[in-house]
């Protein structure tokens, strides 16, 4: 099995099979990102397809300064910006307020709160994430699904670093409210 | 806010949900569709064509000839050329000054008209 770098080099020389392998490897991630923004199967598929066609034509310009997937995401987000003119504005409107840092943790579920966390809570929060605006979902997907750094997200979306942090902070605040509502509902049901 | 969990515990739960948020399932693979489209779009390569070389040679010859001619002219002729140039420019400013704003306005209107026509054209839907 060829590694990604070899596949990219072969594709840059016009090798269709190598590019097909790259499409196979990355299409679900690109589709996922598009789906989070446009919320429509067909449109997300169309965006994914268009992303790879543009990637093919722009491939000679890919210098490997970023990861290939991040480069694909840049194409996808540009296409999203074109199709949803309000998206760029809504991201820019997030502003870059100075917000307190919330530490991110990869703790194992040793915390008592984690033990209380049921799959129902998680499902509820997944629904809440699903109901967030496209700008928040875009930031969340890049940060938590693809584990890009704040700097990478800022570069990819062409936004100030502060705006990225503010957007993620606000998304988490919305989920915090959703979580509080969920527990309030649960307590009301029990009582 | 939720008084059942501390902010840190809430944060852990939210981050767990964010990290476990499932990926959207692709209804079908698009590899074949992409390949079908790129078969007709070869990778663009930067390369010089024969006409590029011819154009470069012609431009070089013309520039060389102009420089050579300027250097070969006697100083008196160069001064005459400069004087004629100044007179021509002054004549333009006096008699045809209106051409500058007129051309700018016409160019602006043409571009605006072109942009407007482009907006009126129906969007192409790609499959």
Interface residues (C-beta under 8 A of the other chain):
Chain A: X12 X13 X14 X16 X19 X20 X23 X24 X27 X28 X29 X31 X32 X35 X36 X41 X44 X45 X46 X48 X49 X50 X52 X53 X56 X57 X59 X60 X102 X103 X104 X105 X107 X111 X112 X113 X114 X116 X117 X121 X122 X125 X126 X129 X140 X141 X143 X144 X145 X172 X175 X176 X177 X179 X180 X183 X184 X187
Chain B: X1 X2 X4 X5 X6 X8 X9 X10 X11 X12 X13 X14 X15 X16 X17 X18 X19 X20 X21 X22 X23 X24 X26 X27 X28 X29 X30 X31 X33 X34 X35 X37 X38 X39 X41 X42 X43 X44 X45 X46 X126 X127
